[in-house]
Amino acid sequence: MNADAAELARLGVATVYEAGGRTGLVEGPWIRVVPGSRAAGPARTVRCGQDDNLMVHAVMERVRPGEVLVLTMPEPAPVALVGELLAVQAKARGAAAILVDGAVRDLEDLQALGLPIWARFVSVRGAGKSALGALDVPVTVGGATIRPGDVVVLDADGAVVVAADRVAAVLEAARARAAREAMLRAQLEQGALTYDLHGLRRQVEGGS
């Protein structure tokens, strides 16, 4: 994970989403397979055939350290695109995480492996291995377009994608937002109310 990606992971999905102008949300719901995990990195995208994971096997030789594997099908379905053995390969290749717009299986083994994985479903229903798809192409996940090299940020809140050419700007804005929230938190801990600090009382009660 490069320094920018590591910082985006630390700042988290909510902060990055807000700092990015409320764009790039990858709609879930997502199952975070490894409790407590968070990750970020440039996307390595895979478009599988429907209910088929041939291209997941194919992409493993292309994975580079720090990348987030983004696995898709034409329609999300509870079909296991990833199990323990594919996850072992991804971890050995240095993947930062896997986002599966489908299912995973071997859940306890994946948790023990520790590679951060987010999936739409958990299902033992097996995938075929015969349909040609595409690697390193733009894909659509949860209403968001993810292009190869875009940075995907993942944590307990879900996922957000930052276009590659916006990473520096969004990171700067996210740092500033985090700093403002730290100052606000200190005031709230002393008993202040967001009702007043954000000027919301005037909206509700009127007056100047």
KOLMAR-369544 format. One record per residue (C-alpha): x negated, y negated, z; residue in three letters. Coordinates in steps of 0.02 Angstrom, whole numbers. Layout:
! KOLMAR-369544
NODE       c1       c2       c3   type
NODE        X        Y        Z    Ala
...
END
This chain:
! KOLMAR-369544
NODE       c1       c2       c3   type
NODE        0        0        0    Met
NODE      -76     -166      -52    Asn
NODE      -78     -314       67    Ala
NODE       73     -402       -9    Asp
NODE      177     -244       -6    Ala
NODE      125     -206      172    Ala
NODE      179     -380      227    Glu
NODE      345     -366      136    Leu
NODE      375     -200      223    Ala
NODE      337     -281      392    Arg
NODE      452     -429      356    Leu
NODE      591     -309      310    Gly
NODE      735     -291      189    Val
NODE      851     -421      266    Ala
NODE      720     -558      271    Thr
NODE      656     -520       96    Val
NODE      833     -516       27    Tyr
NODE      879     -684      103    Glu
NODE      712     -763       58    Ala
NODE      731     -704     -121    Gly
NODE      894     -798     -142    Gly
NODE     1005     -651      -97    Arg
NODE      954     -558     -254    Thr
NODE      890     -383     -284    Gly
NODE      998     -291     -158    Leu
NODE     1001     -104     -197    Val
NODE     1174      -57     -136    Glu
NODE     1187      101      -31    Gly
NODE     1234      182       79    Pro
NODE     1061      257       99    Trp
NODE     1004      397      211    Ile
NODE      835      358      288    Arg
NODE      761      533      301    Val
NODE      617      491      418    Val
NODE      678      396      571    Pro
NODE      585      234      602    Gly
NODE      504      228      432    Ser
NODE      485       74      322    Arg
NODE      389       52      161    Ala
NODE      359      -58       10    Ala
NODE      264      -40     -152    Gly
NODE      272      -57     -340    Pro
NODE      402       52     -422    Ala
NODE      360      207     -523    Arg
NODE      526      239     -609    Thr
NODE      604      401     -668    Val
NODE      764      423     -767    Arg
NODE      816      605     -752    Cys
NODE      945      697     -852    Gly
NODE     1108      721     -761    Gln
NODE     1090      846     -618    Asp
NODE      914      887     -677    Asp
NODE      742      853     -600    Asn
NODE      625      904     -742    Leu
NODE      560      725     -751    Met
NODE      525      721     -564    Val
NODE      401      862     -590    His
NODE      331      770     -742    Ala
NODE      303      606     -651    Val
NODE      194      678     -514    Met
NODE       36      668     -619    Glu
NODE       67      482     -647    Arg
NODE       94      432     -465    Val
NODE      -37      312     -397    Arg
NODE      -72      273     -214    Pro
NODE       48      147     -139    Gly
NODE      187      168     -267    Glu
NODE      371      195     -228    Val
NODE      447      332     -333    Leu
NODE      620      281     -392    Val
NODE      720      431     -452    Leu
NODE      883      408     -547    Thr
NODE     1013      499     -650    Met
NODE     1147      429     -766    Pro
NODE     1271      449     -622    Glu
NODE     1224      474     -438    Pro
NODE     1277      648     -382    Ala
NODE     1246      762     -232    Pro
NODE     1115      863     -327    Val
NODE      945      885     -247    Ala
NODE      814      798     -353    Leu
NODE      683      817     -215    Val
NODE      644      953      -89    Gly
NODE      494      993       17    Glu
NODE      376     1049     -122    Leu
NODE      402      895     -230    Leu
NODE      384      783      -78    Ala
NODE      220      870      -33    Val
NODE      155      828     -207    Gln
NODE      210      646     -193    Ala
NODE      124      628      -25    Lys
NODE      -35      709      -88    Ala
NODE      -37      585     -233    Arg
NODE      -25      441     -110    Gly
NODE      154      384     -140    Ala
NODE      213      254      -16    Ala
NODE      393      314      -21    Ala
NODE      530      392     -127    Ile
NODE      700      316     -166    Leu
NODE      818      450     -230    Val
NODE      980      397     -314    Asp
NODE     1041      574     -288    Gly
NODE     1013      704     -154    Ala
NODE      869      781      -58    Val
NODE      863      948       30    Arg
NODE      747     1035      154    Asp
NODE      788      891      270    Leu
NODE      693      951      424    Glu
NODE      540      992      320    Asp
NODE      546      818      242    Leu
NODE      558      739      413    Gln
NODE      409      841      474    Ala
NODE      309      792      319    Leu
NODE      334      609      364    Gly
NODE      335      533      189    Leu
NODE      462      391      192    Pro
NODE      613      444       88    Ile
NODE      782      362       61    Trp
NODE      920      461      -25    Ala
NODE     1102      437      -67    Arg
NODE     1149      614      -16    Phe
NODE     1084      769       72    Val
NODE     1136      927      -21    Ser
NODE     1065     1099      -55    Val
NODE     1142     1099     -229    Arg
NODE      995     1132     -345    Gly
NODE      947     1033     -499    Ala
NODE      912     1103     -672    Gly
NODE      743     1088     -756    Lys
NODE      784     1071     -940    Ser
NODE      845      895     -980    Ala
NODE      721      770    -1049    Leu
NODE      732      599     -972    Gly
NODE      611      453     -968    Ala
NODE      466      391     -861    Leu
NODE      413      213     -826    Asp
NODE      570      131     -896    Val
NODE      692        7     -819    Pro
NODE      824       94     -714    Val
NODE      981       37     -625    Thr
NODE     1005       87     -443    Val
NODE     1145       24     -333    Gly
NODE     1183     -117     -452    Gly
NODE     1002     -178     -459    Ala
NODE      884     -163     -606    Thr
NODE      715      -94     -556    Ile
NODE      573     -108     -681    Arg
NODE      405      -20     -670    Pro
NODE      294     -124     -556    Gly
NODE      435     -217     -468    Asp
NODE      412     -206     -280    Val
NODE      539     -102     -185    Val
NODE      558     -136        1    Val
NODE      641       -6      113    Leu
NODE      688        3      296    Asp
NODE      834       42      412    Ala
NODE      942      -88      323    Asp
NODE      922       -5      152    Gly
NODE      829      -66       -1    Ala
NODE      791     -225      -97    Val
NODE      690     -250     -256    Val
NODE      579     -400     -295    Val
NODE      534     -430     -477    Ala
NODE      347     -415     -505    Ala
NODE      332     -596     -561    Asp
NODE      421     -659     -404    Arg
NODE      323     -566     -271    Val
NODE      210     -711     -222    Ala
NODE      353     -836     -212    Ala
NODE      469     -720     -116    Val
NODE      330     -672        4    Leu
NODE      295     -855       42    Glu
NODE      480     -889       69    Ala
NODE      497     -734      179    Ala
NODE      351     -788      288    Arg
NODE      431     -959      311    Ala
NODE      600     -881      353    Arg
NODE      521     -765      480    Ala
NODE      432     -912      562    Ala
NODE      595    -1011      573    Arg
NODE      685     -862      648    Glu
NODE      548     -840      778    Ala
NODE      572    -1020      833    Met
NODE      761     -998      835    Leu
NODE      746     -839      937    Arg
NODE      646     -930     1069    Ala
NODE      784    -1060     1084    Gln
NODE      920     -927     1095    Leu
NODE      824     -837     1232    Glu
NODE      834    -1000     1331    Gln
NODE     1023    -1002     1314    Gly
NODE     1050    -1108     1158    Ala
NODE     1190    -1060     1038    Leu
NODE     1185    -1043      849    Thr
NODE     1358    -1122      856    Tyr
NODE     1269    -1284      897    Asp
NODE     1098    -1260      818    Leu
NODE     1174    -1225      647    His
NODE     1302    -1365      660    Gly
NODE     1446    -1243      661    Leu
NODE     1537    -1326      806    Arg
NODE     1573    -1477      696    Arg
NODE     1648    -1365      563    Gln
NODE     1764    -1283      689    Val
NODE     1803    -1425      809    Glu
NODE     1774    -1578      701    Gly
NODE     1690    -1737      755    Gly
NODE     1514    -1799      720    Ser
END
